[in-house]
Amino acid sequence: MRLLLTSFLIIAFSLIDGVHAQRGNIWCFGDSAGIDFNTLSNPISSNSSMVSRGSCLSHCDKNGNLLYYSSTDAANASFTSAKIWNKNHVVMEGGDSIAGSGWYNELVSVNQPQLDSCYYIFSIGVTLPYGLMYSVIDIRLDGGLGSVVQKNIPLLGGLMVDCVTAIKHGNGRDWWIIIRPSPVGQPVYNNAWLLYLVSPSGITAIPQQNIGALNGTNAGQIAVSADGTKMCFTNLGGLVELYDFNRCNGEISNPILIEPQLSVGPYPFYWSGEFSPSGQYLYVSSSTQISRLWQFDLWSTNIPLSKTLLWQVQNPANTAGALKRGPDNKIYFSCAWTGGGFNYVNYDSTQYWLENMNLSVINSPDSTGAACDFQPWSFYLGGKRTYWGLPNNPDYDLPALAGSPCDTLVGIGDAPQIQPAALNVFYHTAWEKAFINTSNLKGKTGKLIVYDMQGNVVHSEPLRIQNGYYTRDLSMEGYAK
């Protein structure tokens, strides 16, 4: 990343004066597709404004009303950005140019602990060196439609595995953000895990953990059990590995290798995994010349031998994608149609087929084999279309881990403290933009001033401070590097 030899100054002008939780109940994904789970016994198709082959998320309030959603942008053929839409399906104020590179699990969103009105969106770069970044939404702004008040603040550089994940802390309030640095060109990271704790005090990096089998690819995915205490990592090379997760301290432990990554092909291309509600069964999708769905019994004395083939279909008309446990405890399975002429970016106006107009459903995922009642292409999307991705939504409403050392918030002593004003500038080489972010400002108005290295003012403009935040995407085209 090139160093931007330009100075930025922010001047702020102070003004003198003094039930069933439902935050994940609406999914938005694919080509304008969605599902509304607010009636659990009868989920219905809905719609969205996104067009995304993969990475996406959505977030509701506690009553199941949509707040916002986000996806990488398939309309952008270079796959270099994501967008955020508000509840009216319009790009949110400041919601363009969010980092992302067109993969499948690059985005995840959580609320800011103790702030019902503010939300983080974390994004990673799998083939573009964004590393790990975050943006902040204040849903109170723009008349309750929300505004992005901080954008693309870097936490870590480099390439990442396609698996950013969030798990609720055992105290039921804070969050763990889990990433894996890519081992591609960086073999030191082939069994590395990195965690960040999101608390009222901010975002805190946790020391790196090295555990488990070696991962040799950036194409991986993390599934999380319903209680948040188990994880499974799968990758296209054939690795399937189970871990324990400590929601109190973020420790990853007890790796159980179910299937190893192959050193040579042909590879099984394990695309996605998902736990049944009880955690007894793991479902894994596979996409090679034949798309397949497998079931493993995790309570078996020999898990690899419990592997059961539930379904298979010949490609190339269909390829298997994401598995996702719904709020109704059924598991939904997305497949893309990849027949004649599909360019892996956008369907054209004629490409409406059984395979991409429906999701498949595992109706009884806690049952063995055929009793799980897998029904291919059984959930009609109301004329909308799906690709490979489904929302990378964590369980927003996972409660405190009862009986654990951290199941209460009493006495943990991490109340937010008064923070000084901060200025962050990130220069994006390809876009030739400077992402300017400030926080903890006083007042309502101010001025942005940009100097060259000789101290000359090269740009100046007034600014508006919103709840202490200011953000700006400033084009640097024409400026000295």
C-alpha positions as CSV (number, residue, x, y, z in Angstrom):
1,M,0.0,0.0,0.0
2,R,1.5,3.4,-1.1
3,L,2.1,6.0,1.6
4,L,0.0,9.1,1.1
5,L,2.3,12.1,1.7
6,T,-0.5,14.5,2.4
7,S,-1.6,16.0,5.7
8,F,-5.2,16.2,6.9
9,L,-6.6,18.5,9.6
10,I,-10.1,18.5,11.1
11,I,-11.2,21.6,13.0
12,A,-14.4,21.2,15.0
13,F,-16.4,24.3,16.0
14,S,-18.0,23.7,19.4
15,L,-21.5,25.1,20.0
16,I,-22.2,26.5,23.4
17,D,-25.4,25.1,25.0
18,G,-26.0,22.7,26.6
19,V,-40.4,-12.1,23.5
20,H,-38.7,-14.0,20.9
21,A,-35.8,-11.9,19.7
22,Q,-36.0,-11.3,16.0
23,R,-32.9,-9.3,14.9
24,G,-32.0,-11.9,12.3
25,N,-35.6,-12.4,11.0
26,I,-35.2,-10.9,7.5
27,W,-32.6,-12.2,5.1
28,C,-31.4,-10.3,2.0
29,F,-29.3,-12.1,-0.6
30,G,-28.7,-13.0,-4.2
31,D,-30.3,-11.1,-7.0
32,S,-32.9,-9.0,-5.2
33,A,-34.0,-12.0,-3.1
34,G,-35.0,-12.2,0.6
35,I,-36.9,-14.2,3.2
36,D,-39.1,-12.8,6.0
37,F,-39.1,-15.1,9.0
38,N,-41.3,-13.0,11.3
39,T,-43.9,-15.7,11.2
40,L,-41.7,-18.7,12.0
41,S,-44.3,-21.2,11.0
42,N,-44.7,-19.6,7.6
43,P,-41.7,-17.7,6.3
44,I,-42.4,-15.8,3.1
45,S,-40.2,-14.6,0.3
46,S,-39.3,-10.9,0.3
47,N,-37.1,-8.7,-1.8
48,S,-34.0,-6.5,-1.7
49,S,-32.0,-4.1,-3.9
50,M,-28.8,-6.1,-3.8
51,V,-27.3,-8.1,-6.6
52,S,-24.6,-10.2,-5.1
53,R,-23.3,-13.7,-5.9
54,G,-21.9,-14.1,-2.4
55,S,-21.1,-11.9,0.7
56,C,-24.1,-10.4,2.3
57,L,-25.7,-9.6,5.7
58,S,-28.9,-8.1,7.1
59,H,-29.9,-6.7,10.5
60,C,-33.3,-6.1,12.1
61,D,-34.4,-4.4,15.3
62,K,-35.6,-6.4,18.3
63,N,-39.1,-6.5,16.7
64,G,-38.0,-8.0,13.4
65,N,-38.2,-4.7,11.5
66,L,-35.4,-4.4,8.9
67,L,-32.8,-1.8,9.7
68,Y,-30.2,-2.3,6.9
69,Y,-28.4,-4.9,4.8
70,S,-25.2,-5.0,2.9
71,S,-23.5,-7.0,0.1
72,T,-20.5,-7.0,-2.2
73,D,-21.7,-5.5,-5.5
74,A,-22.0,-7.9,-8.5
75,A,-22.9,-4.9,-10.6
76,N,-19.3,-3.8,-10.1
77,A,-17.6,-6.3,-12.4
78,S,-14.2,-5.8,-10.7
79,F,-15.7,-6.8,-7.3
80,T,-13.8,-4.2,-5.4
81,S,-16.5,-2.8,-3.1
82,A,-19.7,-3.4,-1.1
83,K,-22.8,-1.3,-0.4
84,I,-25.1,-0.8,2.5
85,W,-28.9,-0.3,1.9
86,N,-31.4,1.2,4.4
87,K,-34.8,-0.3,5.3
88,N,-36.3,1.5,2.2
89,H,-33.9,-0.5,-0.1
90,V,-32.0,2.7,-1.0
91,V,-28.2,3.0,-0.6
92,M,-27.7,4.4,2.9
93,E,-26.2,7.8,3.3
94,G,-22.4,7.1,3.0
95,G,-23.1,3.5,2.2
96,D,-21.1,3.1,-0.9
97,S,-17.4,2.1,-1.4
98,I,-17.3,-0.3,1.6
99,A,-14.3,-2.7,1.3
100,G,-14.9,-6.1,-0.1
101,S,-13.6,-8.2,-3.0
102,G,-16.6,-10.3,-4.3
103,W,-16.2,-13.5,-2.2
104,Y,-18.8,-15.2,0.0
105,N,-18.1,-14.5,3.7
106,E,-16.4,-11.1,3.7
107,L,-18.9,-9.2,5.7
108,V,-20.4,-9.4,9.2
109,S,-22.3,-7.0,11.3
110,V,-22.8,-6.6,15.1
111,N,-24.3,-3.9,17.3
112,Q,-22.1,-1.7,19.4
113,P,-22.5,-3.0,23.0
114,Q,-24.6,-0.7,25.1
115,L,-25.5,1.4,22.0
116,D,-28.7,0.3,20.4
117,S,-28.4,3.0,17.7
118,C,-24.9,2.2,16.4
119,Y,-23.6,-0.8,14.5
120,Y,-20.3,-2.1,13.2
121,I,-19.8,-3.7,9.8
122,F,-16.6,-5.7,9.6
123,S,-15.2,-6.4,6.1
124,I,-12.2,-8.3,4.8
125,G,-10.3,-8.7,1.6
126,V,-9.6,-12.2,0.3
127,T,-7.9,-11.4,-3.0
128,L,-7.4,-7.6,-2.4
129,P,-5.2,-6.5,0.5
130,Y,-7.8,-4.8,2.6
131,G,-7.0,-6.9,5.6
132,L,-9.7,-6.4,8.3
133,M,-11.6,-3.1,8.3
134,Y,-14.7,-1.8,10.0
135,S,-17.4,0.8,9.3
136,V,-19.9,2.3,11.7
137,I,-23.6,3.0,11.2
138,D,-25.7,5.4,13.3
139,I,-29.3,4.4,12.6
140,R,-30.6,7.5,14.2
141,L,-29.4,9.7,11.4
142,D,-31.1,10.6,8.1
143,G,-34.5,10.5,9.7
144,G,-34.1,7.0,11.1
145,L,-32.8,5.5,7.9
146,G,-29.2,5.5,9.1
147,S,-26.0,6.9,8.0
148,V,-22.4,5.5,7.7
149,V,-20.5,7.7,10.1
150,Q,-17.1,5.9,9.9
151,K,-15.9,4.0,6.8
152,N,-13.1,1.5,6.1
153,I,-11.0,2.0,9.2
154,P,-8.2,-0.6,9.0
155,L,-7.5,-2.9,11.9
156,L,-5.1,-5.3,10.2
157,G,-3.4,-5.5,6.8
158,G,-2.9,-8.4,4.3
159,L,-5.1,-11.0,2.7
160,M,-7.7,-13.0,4.6
161,V,-9.4,-16.4,4.4
162,D,-13.0,-15.9,3.3
163,C,-14.5,-16.6,6.7
164,V,-15.0,-13.5,8.9
165,T,-17.4,-14.6,11.7
166,A,-19.0,-13.1,14.8
167,I,-20.0,-15.0,18.0
168,K,-21.7,-13.4,21.0
169,H,-19.6,-13.2,24.1
170,G,-20.6,-15.4,27.1
171,N,-21.8,-12.3,28.9
172,G,-24.6,-11.9,26.3
173,R,-23.6,-8.3,25.4
174,D,-20.1,-8.2,23.8
175,W,-18.9,-9.8,20.6
176,W,-16.0,-11.9,19.3
177,I,-14.9,-11.2,15.7
178,I,-13.0,-14.2,14.3
179,I,-10.7,-14.1,11.2
180,R,-8.0,-16.2,9.6
181,P,-5.1,-14.6,7.8
182,S,-4.7,-16.1,4.3
183,P,-1.9,-18.8,4.1
184,V,-1.5,-18.0,0.3
185,G,2.0,-16.7,0.1
186,Q,2.1,-16.6,3.9
187,P,2.5,-20.2,5.1
188,V,3.2,-18.9,8.7
189,Y,-0.6,-18.4,8.9
190,N,-1.7,-21.9,7.8
191,N,-3.2,-22.7,11.2
192,A,-3.6,-19.2,12.6
193,W,-6.7,-17.7,14.2
194,L,-7.1,-14.0,15.1
195,L,-9.9,-12.6,17.4
196,Y,-11.1,-9.1,18.2
197,L,-13.2,-8.4,21.3
198,V,-16.0,-5.8,20.7
199,S,-17.0,-4.3,24.0
200,P,-18.2,-0.9,25.3
201,S,-14.5,0.0,25.5
202,G,-14.0,-0.4,21.8
203,I,-12.3,-3.1,19.6
204,T,-9.5,-5.0,21.2
205,A,-7.1,-7.4,19.4
206,I,-6.6,-10.8,21.1
207,P,-3.2,-12.6,20.8
208,Q,-3.0,-14.9,17.8
209,Q,-3.9,-18.6,18.4
210,N,-2.2,-21.4,16.4
211,I,-4.2,-24.6,16.5
212,G,-5.6,-27.3,14.3
213,A,-4.8,-28.7,11.0
214,L,-3.0,-26.8,8.3
215,N,-5.2,-24.8,6.0
216,G,-3.7,-24.2,2.5
217,T,-6.3,-22.0,0.9
218,N,-8.1,-18.7,1.2
219,A,-11.4,-20.4,0.3
220,G,-12.7,-21.5,3.7
221,Q,-15.8,-21.1,5.8
222,I,-16.7,-21.2,9.5
223,A,-20.0,-22.6,10.9
224,V,-21.1,-22.0,14.5
225,S,-23.3,-24.1,16.6
226,A,-26.6,-22.8,17.9
227,D,-25.1,-22.3,21.5
228,G,-21.9,-20.7,20.1
229,T,-19.6,-23.2,21.8
230,K,-18.6,-25.2,18.7
231,M,-17.1,-24.2,15.4
232,C,-16.4,-26.1,12.2
233,F,-14.0,-25.0,9.5
234,T,-14.3,-26.3,6.0
235,N,-12.4,-25.5,2.9
236,L,-12.4,-26.3,-0.8
237,G,-9.4,-28.6,-0.4
238,G,-11.4,-31.0,1.7
239,L,-10.6,-29.9,5.2
240,V,-13.4,-30.5,7.8
241,E,-12.4,-29.8,11.4
242,L,-14.4,-29.3,14.6
243,Y,-13.3,-27.0,17.5
244,D,-14.6,-26.0,20.9
245,F,-15.0,-22.2,21.4
246,N,-14.9,-20.6,24.8
247,R,-17.4,-17.7,24.7
248,C,-15.9,-16.2,27.9
249,N,-12.2,-15.8,26.8
250,G,-12.2,-16.5,23.1
251,E,-10.1,-19.6,23.4
252,I,-10.3,-22.1,20.5
253,S,-9.5,-25.6,21.6
254,N,-9.9,-29.4,21.1
255,P,-9.5,-29.7,17.3
256,I,-11.1,-32.8,15.9
257,L,-10.1,-33.6,12.4
258,I,-13.0,-35.1,10.5
259,E,-11.4,-35.0,7.0
260,P,-8.0,-33.7,6.1
261,Q,-7.1,-31.2,3.4
262,L,-5.9,-33.1,0.3
263,S,-2.3,-32.4,-0.9
264,V,-3.3,-33.1,-4.6
265,G,-6.6,-33.1,-6.5
266,P,-9.2,-33.8,-7.4
267,Y,-10.5,-31.8,-4.5
268,P,-14.0,-32.2,-3.0
269,F,-14.6,-28.4,-2.9
270,Y,-16.4,-28.3,0.4
271,W,-18.3,-25.1,0.0
272,S,-20.2,-24.6,3.3
273,G,-21.1,-26.3,6.6
274,E,-23.9,-25.9,9.1
275,F,-24.8,-27.4,12.5
276,S,-28.2,-28.8,13.3
277,P,-30.0,-27.0,16.1
278,S,-28.9,-29.5,18.8
279,G,-25.4,-29.7,17.4
280,Q,-25.6,-33.4,16.8
281,Y,-25.4,-33.2,13.0
282,L,-23.1,-31.3,10.6
283,Y,-24.2,-30.7,7.0
284,V,-21.6,-30.0,4.4
285,S,-22.1,-29.0,0.7
286,S,-19.7,-30.0,-2.0
287,S,-19.4,-28.6,-5.5
288,T,-17.3,-30.3,-8.1
289,Q,-18.6,-31.8,-11.4
290,I,-21.3,-33.2,-9.1
291,S,-23.0,-31.1,-6.4
292,R,-23.5,-33.0,-3.2
293,L,-25.0,-32.6,0.3
294,W,-23.5,-34.7,3.2
295,Q,-24.4,-35.3,6.8
296,F,-22.0,-36.1,9.6
297,D,-23.1,-37.3,13.1
298,L,-20.9,-35.4,15.5
299,W,-22.1,-37.5,18.5
300,S,-20.8,-40.7,16.8
301,T,-17.8,-42.5,18.2
302,N,-16.4,-42.4,14.7
303,I,-17.5,-39.2,13.0
304,P,-15.8,-39.8,9.6
305,L,-17.6,-43.1,9.2
306,S,-20.9,-41.5,9.9
307,K,-20.7,-39.5,6.7
308,T,-23.9,-39.9,4.7
309,L,-24.7,-38.7,1.2
310,L,-28.1,-37.1,1.2
311,W,-28.3,-35.7,-2.3
312,Q,-26.3,-35.2,-5.5
313,V,-26.9,-33.7,-8.9
314,Q,-24.8,-33.5,-12.0
315,N,-23.3,-30.1,-12.9
316,P,-22.9,-27.7,-14.8
317,A,-26.5,-26.6,-14.6
318,N,-26.4,-26.4,-10.8
319,T,-23.6,-25.8,-8.3
320,A,-23.9,-26.1,-4.6
321,G,-23.4,-23.1,-2.4
322,A,-24.1,-21.9,1.2
323,L,-25.9,-23.7,4.0
324,K,-27.6,-21.5,6.7
325,R,-29.7,-22.4,9.7
326,G,-32.8,-20.2,9.7
327,P,-34.6,-18.6,12.7
328,D,-37.1,-21.4,12.3
329,N,-34.3,-24.0,12.9
330,K,-34.6,-25.4,9.4
331,I,-31.4,-25.3,7.2
332,Y,-31.6,-23.5,3.9
333,F,-29.3,-24.4,1.0
334,S,-28.5,-22.1,-1.9
335,C,-27.4,-23.2,-5.4
336,A,-26.5,-21.2,-8.4
337,W,-27.5,-22.0,-11.9
338,T,-24.4,-22.1,-14.0
339,G,-25.6,-23.4,-17.4
340,G,-25.0,-22.0,-20.9
341,G,-23.6,-18.5,-21.0
342,F,-23.5,-17.7,-17.3
343,N,-20.4,-15.6,-16.6
344,Y,-20.2,-16.0,-12.8
345,V,-21.0,-12.3,-12.4
346,N,-24.6,-11.6,-13.3
347,Y,-27.6,-13.6,-14.6
348,D,-29.1,-12.1,-17.7
349,S,-32.8,-11.4,-18.1
350,T,-33.5,-14.9,-19.5
351,Q,-31.7,-17.0,-16.9
352,Y,-34.6,-18.0,-14.6
353,W,-34.5,-21.6,-13.7
354,L,-35.6,-24.0,-11.0
355,E,-32.1,-24.1,-9.5
356,N,-31.8,-20.3,-9.0
357,M,-35.4,-19.3,-8.2
358,N,-35.7,-21.6,-5.2
359,L,-33.7,-22.5,-2.1
360,S,-33.5,-26.1,-0.9
361,V,-34.5,-26.9,2.7
362,I,-33.5,-29.4,5.3
363,N,-36.8,-29.5,7.3
364,S,-35.8,-31.8,10.2
365,P,-32.0,-31.3,10.5
366,D,-31.8,-33.1,13.9
367,S,-32.9,-36.4,12.3
368,T,-30.6,-39.0,10.8
369,G,-30.2,-39.6,7.1
370,A,-33.3,-39.4,4.9
371,A,-35.4,-38.6,8.0
372,C,-33.9,-35.1,8.0
373,D,-36.4,-34.5,5.1
374,F,-34.2,-32.7,2.6
375,Q,-36.4,-31.1,-0.1
376,P,-34.4,-29.7,-3.0
377,W,-35.6,-26.4,-4.5
378,S,-38.7,-26.3,-2.3
379,F,-38.7,-22.7,-1.1
380,Y,-39.8,-20.4,-3.9
381,L,-38.2,-16.9,-3.9
382,G,-41.2,-15.1,-5.4
383,G,-39.6,-14.6,-8.8
384,K,-36.2,-13.5,-7.4
385,R,-32.9,-15.4,-7.9
386,T,-30.2,-16.8,-5.7
387,Y,-26.5,-17.4,-6.3
388,W,-24.1,-19.2,-3.9
389,G,-24.3,-16.9,-0.9
390,L,-26.7,-16.6,2.0
391,P,-26.5,-13.9,4.8
392,N,-23.4,-14.2,7.1
393,N,-25.6,-13.2,10.0
394,P,-24.5,-14.3,13.5
395,D,-27.0,-15.1,16.2
396,Y,-27.7,-11.5,17.2
397,D,-29.8,-12.6,20.1
398,L,-27.7,-15.4,21.6
399,P,-28.1,-15.1,25.4
400,A,-25.5,-15.1,28.1
401,L,-23.9,-18.5,28.6
402,A,-25.7,-19.7,31.7
403,G,-23.5,-21.2,34.4
404,S,-20.3,-19.9,32.9
405,P,-17.8,-17.6,34.7
406,C,-18.9,-14.7,32.5
407,D,-22.7,-15.2,32.5
408,T,-23.2,-11.9,34.3
409,L,-22.2,-8.3,33.6
410,V,-21.8,-7.4,37.3
411,G,-18.4,-6.3,38.2
412,I,-16.6,-6.8,34.9
413,G,-15.5,-3.1,35.0
414,D,-15.4,-2.3,31.3
415,A,-17.7,0.8,31.2
416,P,-16.8,3.1,28.3
417,Q,-14.5,5.9,29.2
418,I,-14.3,9.4,27.8
419,Q,-12.2,9.1,24.6
420,P,-10.2,11.8,23.0
421,A,-10.9,13.0,19.4
422,A,-9.3,10.7,16.8
423,L,-8.5,11.1,13.1
424,N,-7.8,8.1,10.8
425,V,-7.0,8.4,7.1
426,F,-6.7,5.3,4.9
427,Y,-5.6,5.8,1.2
428,H,-7.0,3.2,-1.2
429,T,-4.5,2.9,-4.0
430,A,-6.8,1.4,-6.7
431,W,-9.6,3.8,-6.1
432,E,-7.3,6.8,-5.5
433,K,-9.5,7.8,-2.6
434,A,-8.7,8.9,1.0
435,F,-11.1,7.5,3.5
436,I,-11.2,10.2,6.3
437,N,-12.7,9.2,9.6
438,T,-13.0,11.1,12.9
439,S,-14.7,10.3,16.1
440,N,-15.4,11.9,19.5
441,L,-15.6,15.4,18.1
442,K,-17.4,18.2,19.9
443,G,-19.8,20.6,18.2
444,K,-21.9,20.3,15.0
445,T,-19.9,22.0,12.3
446,G,-16.2,22.3,11.3
447,K,-13.8,22.4,8.4
448,L,-11.7,19.8,6.6
449,I,-8.3,21.1,5.5
450,V,-5.8,19.2,3.3
451,Y,-2.2,20.3,3.1
452,D,0.6,19.3,0.8
453,M,4.0,18.5,2.2
454,Q,5.1,22.1,1.8
455,G,2.3,23.3,4.0
456,N,0.1,24.7,1.2
457,V,-3.6,24.2,1.5
458,V,-4.7,22.1,-1.5
459,H,-8.3,21.5,-0.4
460,S,-10.7,23.0,2.1
461,E,-14.4,22.4,2.7
462,P,-17.0,22.8,5.5
463,L,-18.1,19.7,7.3
464,R,-21.0,18.6,9.5
465,I,-20.4,16.5,12.6
466,Q,-23.0,13.9,13.4
467,N,-23.1,12.6,17.0
468,G,-19.4,13.1,17.3
469,Y,-18.5,11.5,14.0
470,Y,-17.4,12.7,10.6
471,T,-16.5,10.6,7.5
472,R,-15.5,11.5,4.0
473,D,-14.4,9.7,0.8
474,L,-12.1,12.3,-0.8
475,S,-10.9,11.7,-4.4
476,M,-7.1,12.2,-4.6
477,E,-6.9,12.2,-8.4
478,G,-4.6,14.9,-9.6
479,Y,-2.8,15.3,-6.2
480,A,0.9,14.6,-5.8
481,K,1.5,11.2,-4.3
